[in-house]
Amino acid sequence: MSDMSDTAAPTKTISDFEAQLNEADQTVANFEEEDASLLQWVRGFLRANPTAIPAIIILFAVLAFGVIANNFMTAGTLSLILKQVTVVGIVAIAQTIVILTAGIDLSVGAMLVISAMVMGRLTTLSDVPIYLAIPAGMAIGTLMGAFNGILVTKARIPPLIVTLGTLYIYNALKLWYTGSESVRPADLAEKAPGLLFFGTAFDIGGAKFIYGSIALIVLAFIVWYLLNRTAWGRHVTAVGDDPDAAMLSGVQIGRTLISVYALAGLICSFGAWVAIGRVGSMSPIAFETVALDSITAVVIGGTSLFGGRASIIGSVLGAIIVGVFNTGLALAGVDSYWQLFASGCLVIIAVAIDQWLRRASQ
């Protein structure tokens, strides 16, 4: 019987194990590089297109509420949302250009109401023609905004403190000027029907819109053009991004900031005209939350609270997002305090995304 010799299995050396480990490490590194490159691309895309974030949120929110809330996906409901956020959207545009400079304006609501009361009282109580009352109200709003800018630039007080102080000042002046009395709808309809123009409704495919919503879209385009197609807009962005570099480049920091706050006041006073038409009257205690609502819309819309990056269209979409969530949750039978909860979550998420995008550029 002959001996059967087994075939010896090849033995692996240490160098073979090292080669396999290196190959595995290289594979993991490739996956990590692919993930990192994808993440960098997403960051870069969102930073270059800040409007994409609120647009995506609106799309998913509308689809979600269309499933869980009855009567949400109707022309009447969607047009009602746009009608409700018109005034907040206009004020958010004013807030956007201020935040673009790394500032903030807490007095926007007070400026809006004072301008509206000036327009309403001049026409209904003093019989001033509407073509004089409206410019007077807008001039008041512009002066109040410019006053904020002067305090920020000349006194070198932080914008948060300045506008907090002027918020109280303007509220006191508002109550003094009006005597805490409202402008009644009957008086406006009789003596100043032109002030109600932006509240006039018209139908498109079964949906009711108001001229105030059209004014919001036109205003957004005008301010977008100013920021993106003019030297003034480039100066405003430069001041918000890096004021020292902007000053070295010859930008007049003080003049630019004053012009920004003055324009914000002018926009708020225009919003006052729209608000009168939207509500049909005006009370000295109306729109008390519009300042915080506008900041919420601006943050959700992709504007950086640290300045240098803003989206006018995003701010309008941010106002619509808040309206979509509030209306959708209400139709779904959710209590009002959960609507506030949802708004707070949206703000925190938006700021977290902004921080994430800022780290991407560092």
Secondary structure by P-SEA (a helix, b strand, c coil): cbbbbccccccccaaaaaaaaaaaaaaaaaaaaaaaaaaaaaaaaaaaccaaaaaaaaaaaaaaaaacccccccaaaaaaaaaaaaaaaaaaaaaaaaaaacccccaaaaaaaaaaaaaaaaaccccccaaaaaaaaaaaaaaaaaaaaaaaccccccaaaaaaaaaaaaaaaaaaaaccccccaaaaaccccccccccbbbbcccccccaaaaaaaaaaaaaaaaacccaaaaaaaaaaacaaaaaaaccaaaaaaaaaaaaaaaaaaaaaaaaaaaccccccccccaaaaaaaaaaaaaccccccccccaaaaaaaaaaaaaaaaaaaaacccaaaaaaaaaaaaaaaaaaaaaaaaaac
